[in-house]
Amino acid sequence: MAQAILLEDVESLGQRGEPVDVAPGYLRNYLIPRKLAAPATPGALEQAQQRQAAAERAAQLRAEREEQAASLLSKTVLTIQQRADDGGRLFGSVGPREIVDAIREARDLRLDKRQVRLEPPIREIGTHMVEIELADGSVAAVKTIVAEES
C-alpha cells in the first residue's frame, strides 16, 4: 500500500488533507493525474497537519466573530424614518436593503441583504422584529422601529 495526502475531497477515500493508504497503481494512474492526491512524504505530512491546524484556528475565530455579531445584533434597536399617510401606512416600504444600511450605520457591521429574513416588506409604522441569519446558521432578532418622517 502507498500512502497519499488528499488534495481534494474524494467520496470513497476521505476529506481534503487526510493521509490515506491506497494501492500504488490507483495513486499513480488515477489520483495524481487528476490532482486529487499527492504522495505522502514526511514534509508533505507535516504541511498537511499545519494546514489542518490553521483551518481549525480560522474556523474557531470565525465562530467567535459570529457569536459576537449575534449578541451585538440582539441588543440592537434600529429606528428607520419613512414617509407615511395619516393611517400609518408607508408610502413606500422598508425592505432588507434599508435594514442592512441601518445596521451598518448603527453597529458598523457589514451584512448582505440576503441574510435578512423579511418575507413581506414592512409597510406600516410601528415596531417590528426582523430576523438576521448569520453565517453559522444562527439567527439574531433585531428590533426595528419604523417611525414617521417629520
Beta strands, then each sheet from edge to edge (+ up, - down):
strand 1: 2-6
strand 2: 19-22
strand 3: 37-39
strand 4: 77-82
strand 5: 89-94
strand 6: 116-117
strand 7: 122-124
strand 8: 126-133
strand 9: 139-148
sheet 1: 2+ 1- 3+
sheet 2: 4+ 9+ 8- 6+
sheet 3: 5+ 7-
end
